[in-house]
């Protein structure tokens, strides 16, 4: 199956079929209709597989003893494999954090995130106070390692986004990502991972950023931000206040496109949040709660000419008003 998300309209058809079949599991005529739809086109099959993947992560568990026993057996086996794997990793890595950076390219980032010292679940915003007095805020679905020794303070961000307010300490502080490293110089700054790039926003002090795959580096002052990959930097831009607002549980939309809003809000929801492509360039402005994404979606309906369509608790899409009217008629 392709890794890209299937066409929005076909995805909604697949979600509708899933919801109807879940509500009427013994309706043979309905199931025959679904089978005909499923067989019509490869895109239908891809969309159905996508919905099934989401359902496996977020749909409520069925009261099925056989399924429960199978799940427990899988978890037991995974637990054994996990322990064996981590023993092997410990042997390779040794005891030093610098050693961990040496062997990291041999492993996938999700594995390292799985074992990170500090983690937040989807929808969570967590504040941590480190031993040196540094304060960290972890955004939704974030994973971060912390290694302090007598000579340096090292952090490694594997997934998500973090806001950092550094404490005074003679040891240098370095934050590592897959794209490079960042050395704050008495500062408050935000770092987020996006696809194959690291995004930095500096609010106090300065941060020296270095690319992992080249000798390129750049110092970023307060009030500015930059994105970079392993080789180079994008142009400097003003640091967005939105990159601080989330630590207070707020999604700050500053005349941004609706597609960007959906990406940001979707990070704090468990399940699928889709957007009709016809709406992606609509602009939105306002402040929305991240701790209650359903309330944020209700506010969105009052702000723009859109309708939030909730097919299932874990499958929500934002549609044009006229499309939503046809769906409910």
Order of alpha helices (4+ residues) and beta strands (2+ residues): alpha-alpha-alpha-alpha-alpha-alpha-beta-beta-beta-beta-beta-beta-beta-beta-beta-beta-beta-beta-alpha-beta-alpha-beta-beta-alpha-beta-beta-alpha
